[in-house]
Amino acid sequence: MKIAVIVVRVLLAAMYIYASVIFFFNLMPKEMPAMSAAQTTFMSGVMASVYLMPLIKATELIGGILLLVNRTAPLAAVLIFPVTLNIFLYHAFLGPKDLPMVSAMLLLNLFLFYAYRARYLPIVSK
């Protein structure tokens, strides 16, 4: 179980750090894949609010770094979960083509919740 937690932490951290670094260093491909009308509308709204995408990517970067540090991994799992859930719901409703990969990300995050459940118990107990 210990090795599985380490593998999941590093895998999830790598995905989030990679996604945020390519955003901040403007390394995204010049040609974006074709999007449906609903996806275009959604992304137009996200980009119109100038602060939202940098906030999401900064959260991904911080969460990814915290996942790599074993001591802060339970905090990182909680911090990154809303981003993971939003990515999952976006693909579930607007772009089901990438849903298997995004589902794996959600399952990895839920696995970390399960692995660190003892650390979360003091939060919800009296």
C-alpha positions in Angstrom: 0.0 0.0 0.0 2.9 2.3 0.8 4.4 2.0 -2.6 1.0 2.4 -4.3 0.5 5.7 -2.5 4.0 6.9 -3.6 3.3 5.9 -7.2 -0.1 7.6 -7.2 1.2 10.8 -5.6 4.1 11.1 -8.1 1.8 10.3 -11.0 -0.8 12.8 -10.0 1.8 15.4 -9.2 3.5 15.0 -12.6 0.2 15.4 -14.4 -0.6 18.7 -12.6 2.9 20.1 -12.7 3.1 19.4 -16.4 -0.3 21.0 -17.1 0.6 24.1 -15.2 4.2 24.5 -16.5 3.1 24.4 -20.1 0.5 27.0 -19.3 2.8 29.4 -17.5 5.7 29.1 -19.9 3.3 29.3 -22.9 4.4 25.9 -24.3 0.9 24.9 -25.4 0.6 23.7 -29.0 -0.2 26.5 -31.5 -3.1 24.5 -33.0 -5.7 23.6 -30.4 -7.8 20.6 -31.1 -11.3 21.2 -32.5 -13.8 22.0 -29.9 -17.6 21.7 -29.9 -19.8 24.8 -29.6 -20.5 24.1 -25.9 -16.7 23.7 -25.2 -15.9 26.9 -27.1 -18.6 28.8 -25.1 -17.3 27.4 -21.8 -13.6 28.2 -22.6 -14.6 31.7 -23.8 -16.2 32.4 -20.5 -13.1 31.0 -18.6 -10.8 33.1 -20.7 -13.0 36.2 -20.4 -12.5 36.2 -16.7 -8.8 37.1 -16.8 -7.9 35.7 -13.4 -9.6 32.3 -13.5 -7.2 30.2 -15.7 -4.0 31.5 -13.9 -5.7 30.8 -10.6 -6.6 27.2 -11.6 -3.1 26.6 -13.0 -1.4 28.1 -9.9 -3.5 25.8 -7.8 -2.5 22.8 -10.0 1.2 23.8 -9.6 1.0 24.3 -5.9 -1.0 21.1 -5.4 1.5 19.1 -7.6 4.5 20.4 -5.6 2.7 19.6 -2.3 1.9 16.1 -3.6 5.6 15.5 -4.1 6.4 16.4 -0.5 5.2 13.5 1.5 4.4 15.5 4.6 2.0 17.8 2.8 0.3 15.2 0.5 -2.9 15.0 2.5 -3.4 18.7 2.2 -2.5 18.6 -1.5 -5.1 15.9 -2.1 -7.8 18.2 -0.6 -6.5 21.3 -2.4 -6.4 19.7 -5.8 -9.7 17.8 -5.5 -12.0 20.7 -6.7 -9.8 21.1 -9.8 -9.9 17.4 -10.5 -13.6 17.3 -10.0 -14.2 20.3 -12.3 -11.9 18.7 -15.0 -13.9 15.5 -14.7 -17.3 17.2 -14.9 -16.1 19.3 -17.9 -15.2 16.2 -19.8 -18.2 14.3 -18.6 -20.6 16.9 -20.0 -18.7 18.7 -22.8 -15.9 16.5 -24.0 -16.3 12.8 -23.4 -13.4 11.9 -25.7 -10.8 12.3 -22.9 -13.1 11.0 -20.1 -11.1 7.8 -19.5 -7.9 9.7 -18.7 -9.7 12.2 -16.6 -11.6 9.4 -14.8 -8.2 7.9 -13.9 -7.2 11.3 -12.4 -10.3 11.4 -10.3 -9.8 7.8 -9.1 -6.2 8.6 -8.2 -7.3 11.5 -6.2 -10.0 9.4 -4.5 -7.4 6.8 -3.8 -5.3 9.4 -2.0 -8.3 10.4 0.1 -8.7 6.7 1.1 -5.0 6.3 1.8 -4.9 9.4 4.0 -8.3 8.9 5.7 -6.7 8.7 9.1 -5.3 12.2 8.7 -8.7 13.6 7.8 -10.6 12.0 10.8 -9.6 14.7 13.3 -11.2 17.3 11.0 -14.7 15.6 11.0 -14.7 14.2 14.6 -15.8 16.1 17.7 
